[in-house]
Amino acid sequence: MLTSLSLRDMVLIDRLTLDVGPGLTVLTGETGAGKSILLDGLGLALGARADSTLLAPGASEASAAASFSSPPGHPVHQLLAGHGLDAGGELLFRRVLAADGRSRAFINDQPVGVALLRRAGTCLVEMQGQHEQLGLADPAIQRSLLDSFGVDPALTDEAAARWAAWRAAQAAAVEARAAADRTARDADFLTHAAAELEALAPEPDEETRLAELRHSLQQDERRAEAVAAALEELAPRERRLGPAASVRAAARALERLGKPQAGAMQPVGKATEALAALERAEEALAEAEALLEELGENLAADPGRLEQAETRLFALRAAARKHNVPVPELAALRARLAAERAAIEDRTALAARRADQEAEARGAYLQAAARLGAARAKAATLLEQAVAAELPPLRLEKARFHCRLAPLSEASWGPQGVEAVSFLLAANPGHAPAPLARAASGGELARLMLALKVVLVGSRNPGTLIFDEVDAGIGGAAAAAVGERLARIAEKTQVLVVTHSPQVAVHGGQHVRITKEAANGRITTRATPLAVAGRQEEIARMLAGARITDEARAAAVSLLASPRSAPRRKSART
C-alpha cells in the first residue's frame, strides 16, 4: 500500500509530504485548491507521461516520490527482481522532471526506465476517475477479474499448462517437419547413390587387393605366353615333327645299325654313343615338354579371372571419381549414405509422430479451454447479478451491466483460453450494450467502476485504489451509498478518494484538507490532516458552501456521528 507521497516544485506545490495509512483516506478542498495536483504527482512517480507544465513557476526541475509497503510474494517483487533490482519490503518510486520535459526514474534510488516504473506502478496502484479508468477498461484485466471472481484457479492453471504443452508440441512438430523437408530434397540422390554403392559393395582395402591380383594375373599371363611359345618350339605347328620326335626318329635310325660286334669298326661304336646321347636327349625333351604342359595348364586354369579383376577395379575407381573420394573411402561413403537414407526415413517418421503429438496436445488444450469457458459463463452470470444489485443505490437503476464472452479466432488463443471477456454497459433501457468507456458519462462510469470494485474487491487487489470524484453529479442518498461502498472496499484494501461530497467524506478513516495559501509571495498548495474539530468544520463547509452556518456545523456533527463513519487518524505533514 501507499505509505507516503512527497512532491517538490510541482505547479502550486513547493514542498509537500503526505503520509497515508490503511483504510479509507478522503481528500477534500475547494475546486482549484490542488487536489488533482497530488494525483498528477503520484501518477508521475508511477511512470505517467511527463509534462513540463507540471513544474512550478521558476523551478528548474520537479520531483515526485511515492513510498510503498508490500507483502512478501507480491508480484512487484518478482517483476523488479527479474530486472536485477533489490526489492525489499519498502519500495520508493521517484521521478525527476526537468524543464525541457525529460525525466529520470528511480526505484529504491536505482535508475530504471520509465516503462519499468510504469509496469511496477500498475502492480501497486489502480486509479479510477471520471475520464480515466486504469485497469478495468483493459479486456485482459476484465478476463482476469472474472476468473478471480468466480472461476476455480485449477481450471485457469490447467488451461495455461495445456497451452504451454501444445505450443511446445507445435514447435517440436514444426522443427521435425522442417528437418524432414530439408532431407527430403536430397532423398532421390541419396536413394540412388546409396543403392548404387550397395550394389557395388566396396570394401576398405579392396583396391589394393585387386591391384595386386591384377598385377599377379598379368604376370601369369605373360608366363603362360612364354610357356606356350616354348611348347610351340618343341612342337611347331608348321612342322610335322618337333625336336623330341626328331630325336626319337634319329634314335630309331641308329638302332638299325645293330649292336657292335667284336672287331667291328670304330664308327659303329661311335653310333652307340650317339644313340645313348639321343636317348638321353629324348628323355630330357619329353620331361621338358611334360613340365611345360603342366605349367601351361596351371597358368591357364582361369582365363577370365584377370578380366573380372580389371572390371571390378575399374568400377571401383569410376565410383570414386563420381563421388570425389578415394577408392578406400567408398566403403565409408556407402555406410554414410545408407545412414543418411535411413535418417530421411526416421525424420519423416518422427515428423509424423510429432504431428500426432501436436494434434493430441491441441485436443487436450481445447478440452481444458472448454471447461474453463463453461466456468466463465457461470461466473459471468453471477457477476452480472452481483453488479446489478449494487447499481440502484448508486443512481444507476436503469443501467444494465453485461459480462460478455466472445469466441476468439485460433490465432488469438492463448494460455487464458479461447474466449474474450468484455464488460459492457447499457446506460438506459433500449440502449445496446457498449464498452464501458463509451457507454456512460464520466460520473456514471465512475460509479459503475465503484460498483465493480465493491463486487470484485479482493479478486484483483493492487494494494491501493484511488477514486477521483467518483461522486460527481450525485448527492444525498446516492452519495451516501458511494461512501458506504468505498468504506466496504477499504476494509480489504487501501483506498484514497478525492471528493466534494460530505456524505462520502464522513466515511474516511483519515481526512486531509487541500488548500491554497499565500507564502513567500506565491500561492502554494497545502495538505492538512484534520482532527475532530477541523474535520467537523470541513464537513460543514462542504455542506454549506462559502458561509458556514451553525445548522451546517450541527449537520456535520450528525453525519460524523453516524454508525458508518470510520475512526480518524492523523498522518499528514506539510
SEDRENMAR-397319 format. One record per residue (C-alpha): x, y, z; residue in three letters. Coordinates in steps of 0.1 Angstrom, whole numbers, plus 5000, padded with zeros to 4 digits. Example, Ala and Ser with C-alpha at 12.3 -4.5 7.8 and 13.67 -1.06 7.14 Angstrom:
512349555078ALA
513749895071SER
% end
This chain:
500050005000MET
501050364996LEU
502750495028THR
503850845017SER
503851084988LEU
506351364985SER
506151644959LEU
508551924952ARG
508252234929ASP
505252094912MET
502652354899VAL
501352514931LEU
503352294954ILE
506752394967ASP
507252104992ARG
504651865004LEU
504751525021THR
501651335027LEU
501751025049ASP
498950775042VAL
497750485063GLY
495550185056PRO
491750205051GLY
489950495035LEU
491650835032THR
489551125019VAL
491051435002LEU
488751745002THR
489052104994GLY
487652374972GLU
487852354935THR
491252464923GLY
492952404956ALA
495352144941GLY
493751804948LYS
494351694912SER
498051804916ILE
498551544942LEU
497151274919LEU
499251414890ASP
502351394912GLY
501551034922LEU
501050944885GLY
504351104876LEU
506150894903ALA
504450584889LEU
505550644853GLY
502850854838ALA
503651074808ARG
505951364819ALA
504851724811ASP
506952024817SER
503852224826THR
503852034859LEU
506852244870LEU
506252524894ALA
507052874880PRO
510752944881GLY
511752594891ALA
514452414871SER
513052074879GLU
510251904898ALA
510251574917SER
507751324929ALA
508451034952ALA
506050764964ALA
506850504991SER
505050174993PHE
505049875016SER
504249545000SER
504049195015PRO
506548925005PRO
505548744974GLY
503849044959HIS
504149044920PRO
506049374921VAL
508949204938HIS
509248934912GLN
509049194885LEU
511849404899LEU
514049104908ALA
513748994872GLY
515449324863HIS
518149284888GLY
516749534913LEU
516849494951ASP
513149484960ALA
512949484998GLY
509749535018GLY
509749915013GLU
509750054978LEU
510550404968LEU
509450524934PHE
510950854924ARG
510751074892ARG
512651394885VAL
511251614857LEU
513451874840ALA
512152194824ALA
512852054789ASP
510351774796GLY
512951504800ARG
512851294832SER
514851044852ARG
513250754871ALA
514450564901PHE
513250274922ILE
514950244956ASN
517450504943ASP
518450274914GLN
518050424879PRO
515350254859VAL
513550304826GLY
510150474827VAL
508550174812ALA
509649954841LEU
508550224866LEU
505150224849ARG
504849844850ARG
505849824886ALA
503350114894GLY
500449924879THR
501149634903CYS
500749864932LEU
498150134924VAL
494950154904GLU
493350484896MET
489650534889GLN
488350874877GLY
485551034857GLN
487551014825HIS
490250754832GLU
489750404844GLN
493150254846LEU
492949874846GLY
489249794844LEU
488949914808ALA
491649664797ASP
489949344782PRO
492849134796ALA
492249264831ILE
488549214827GLN
489148844819ARG
491448824849SER
488848984872LEU
486148744860LEU
488348454867ASP
489348584901SER
485648644909PHE
484148304902GLY
486448054884VAL
488347784901ASP
492147864897PRO
492747504889ALA
490847554856LEU
492947854846THR
496147674857ASP
495147374836GLU
494447574805ALA
497747764808ALA
499647434813ALA
497847264783ARG
498547574762TRP
502247554771ALA
502347184763ALA
500547244730TRP
502947524720ARG
505947304729ALA
504447014708ALA
503747254680GLN
507347384680ALA
508647034680ALA
506446944651ALA
507447244631VAL
511147164637GLU
510746794628ALA
508846884596ARG
511447134586ALA
514246874592ALA
512246614572ALA
511746874544ASP
515446964543ARG
516546604539THR
513646514515ALA
515146754490ARG
518246524487ASP
516246194490ALA
516346104453ASP
520146154451PHE
520745964484LEU
518445684474THR
520145634440HIS
523645684453ALA
523145454483ALA
521545184461ALA
524445214436GLU
527045174463LEU
525044894480GLU
525244704447ALA
528844774443LEU
529544684479ALA
533144824481PRO
535444704508GLU
538044934526PRO
541244764512ASP
539744624480GLU
541544844456GLU
544944734469THR
544044364468ARG
542644394432LEU
545644594420ALA
547944324434GLU
545844044419LEU
545644224386ARG
549444254386HIS
549843884395SER
547443774368LEU
549143984342GLN
552443824352GLN
550843484350ASP
549543564315GLU
552943664304ARG
554443344318ARG
551743134301ALA
552643304268GLU
556343214273ALA
555442854281VAL
553242834250ALA
556042974229ALA
558442714244ALA
555942434236LEU
555442574202GLU
559142554196GLU
559242194209LEU
556342104186ALA
555942384160PRO
552742364141ARG
554442424107GLU
556542114111ARG
555441764112ARG
557841664140LEU
559041854169GLY
562541834185PRO
561541534207ALA
560141344178ALA
563141424156SER
565441284184VAL
563340964185ARG
563440924147ALA
567240974148ALA
567540714175ALA
565440454155ARG
567740514125ALA
570840444145LEU
569240134161GLU
569239984127ARG
573039964128LEU
572639694154GLY
574839624183LYS
578639654177PRO
580539314172GLN
583939224184ALA
586439354160GLY
583839584144ALA
584939914130MET
585140214154GLN
582440414137PRO
579940154149VAL
581040224185GLY
580540594180LYS
577040524168ALA
576240354201THR
577440654220GLU
575340884197ALA
572340654203LEU
572840684240ALA
573041054237ALA
569941074216LEU
568040864242GLU
569141094269ARG
568041394248ALA
564741234241GLU
564141184278GLU
565141534286ALA
562941684259LEU
560041464270ALA
560441574306GLU
560741944295ALA
557641914273GLU
555741754302ALA
556842024326LEU
555942294302LEU
552442144295GLU
551842114333GLU
552942474338LEU
550842594310GLY
547842414324GLU
548342574358ASN
548742924344LEU
545642894322ALA
543442754349ALA
541043064350ASP
541543264319PRO
538643514327GLY
539943604362ARG
542143884350LEU
539244044331GLU
536944014362GLN
539644174384ALA
540144464360GLU
536344514355THR
535944534393ARG
538944764398LEU
537745004370PHE
534245004385ALA
535545104419LEU
537745374405ARG
534845514384ALA
532645524415ALA
535345704434ALA
535645974407ARG
531946014407LYS
531746084444HIS
535046264445ASN
536546044472VAL
539545804472PRO
538645444465VAL
539445324500PRO
536745574513GLU
534045424492LEU
533045174519ALA
532745454545ALA
530745664520LEU
528445374514ARG
527745344551ALA
527245724554ARG
524845734525LEU
522945444540ALA
522745624573ALA
521545944557GLU
518945754537ARG
517845584570ALA
517845934586ALA
515446054560ILE
513045774568GLU
513545834605ASP
512946214602ARG
509846154581THR
508545914607ALA
509546154635LEU
507646434618ALA
504546224616ALA
504846134653ARG
505346494662ARG
502346594642ALA
500246334660ASP
501546464694GLN
500746814684GLU
497246714675ALA
496846534708GLU
498146834727ALA
495847064708ARG
492846854717GLY
493846844754ALA
494147224754TYR
490747264738LEU
489147034763GLN
490747234792ALA
489747564775ALA
486147434771ALA
485947354808ARG
487347704816LEU
484947864792GLY
481947684808ALA
483147804843ALA
483548164830ARG
479948154816ALA
478648064850LYS
480848324867ALA
479748594842ALA
476048534851THR
476848564888LEU
478948884883LEU
476149044863GLU
473748974892GLN
476149094918ALA
476849424900VAL
473149474892ALA
472449464930ALA
474949754935GLU
473649984908LEU
470350114921PRO
471850274953PRO
474350454931LEU
471550604909ARG
472250364881LEU
469050174885GLU
468350204847LYS
471750074837ALA
472449714828ARG
475849564832PHE
476849284809HIS
479849044811CYS
480148904775ARG
482148604764LEU
483148604727ALA
485048324709PRO
488448424697LEU
490048324664SER
492548044667GLU
495348294661ALA
494248474693SER
494048174715TRP
496448174744GLY
497048044779PRO
493948234791GLN
491648034769GLY
489748074737VAL
487248344745GLU
487548724751ALA
485848874781VAL
484249214778SER
482549434804PHE
479649624787LEU
477149874799LEU
473749974786ALA
473250304804ALA
469550334796ASN
466750094786PRO
466750034749GLY
470450114745HIS
472649844731ALA
475449734755PRO
478749914747ALA
482249904761PRO
482450084794LEU
484450384783ALA
481850464756ARG
478650374774ALA
478150634800ALA
479050984812SER
482051034834GLY
480151034866GLY
478050734857GLU
481150544846LEU
483050624878ALA
480050494899ARG
479950184878LEU
483650134884MET
482850174921LEU
480149904919ALA
482549674901LEU
485149734927LYS
482749654955VAL
481949324939VAL
485449244928LEU
487449364958VAL
489949104967GLY
489748944932SER
492549164919ARG
493949384947ASN
496749614936PRO
497249734971GLY
496050094966THR
492850214949LEU
492450584941ILE
489050734931PHE
488951084917ASP
485551254922GLU
483550934920VAL
480651124935ASP
480451384907ALA
476851474898GLY
475151304927ILE
474251384963GLY
472151284992GLY
471350914995ALA
473350824963ALA
476451004977ALA
476050825010ALA
475850494991ALA
479150584974VAL
480750655007GLY
479450325022GLU
480850134993ARG
484250304995LEU
484350215032ALA
483549855024ARG
486349834998ILE
488749995023ALA
488149705047GLU
490249495023LYS
492549735005THR
493850095009GLN
491550354993VAL
492150724986LEU
489250934973VAL
489151294961VAL
485651414969THR
483351714971HIS
480651514989SER
480251545027PRO
478351215026GLN
481451045012VAL
483951235033ALA
482451125066VAL
483450765059HIS
487150835058GLY
489350695084GLY
491850975075GLN
490751315063HIS
493151555046VAL
492151905035ARG
493852055005ILE
494052435005THR
495852714987LYS
497752965008GLU
499953265002ALA
503553215013ALA
506753405004ASN
504953604977GLY
503453304959ARG
500453074961ILE
501152724973THR
499152414980THR
499052265014ARG
497751935027ALA
496551945063THR
495451645083PRO
492251715102LEU
491451635138ALA
487951615152VAL
487251995152ALA
488952065119GLY
487051775103ARG
483751895116GLN
484452245102GLU
485452105068GLU
482351885066ILE
480252195075ALA
481952395047ARG
481252115022MET
477552125033LEU
477052505034ALA
479552645009GLY
481352975014ALA
479353085046ARG
479352815072ILE
476252825094THR
475552675128ASP
473052455111GLU
475752325088ALA
478052255118ARG
475252065135ALA
474651865104ALA
478351795101ALA
478451665137VAL
475451445129SER
476951305098LEU
480251225116LEU
478351055144ALA
476650815120SER
477550445126PRO
479250415092ARG
481750695099SER
485250555103ALA
487850645131PRO
490150925124ARG
494050925121ARG
496551205119LYS
499051115093SER
499951405071ALA
502751665072ARG
503351985052THR
% end
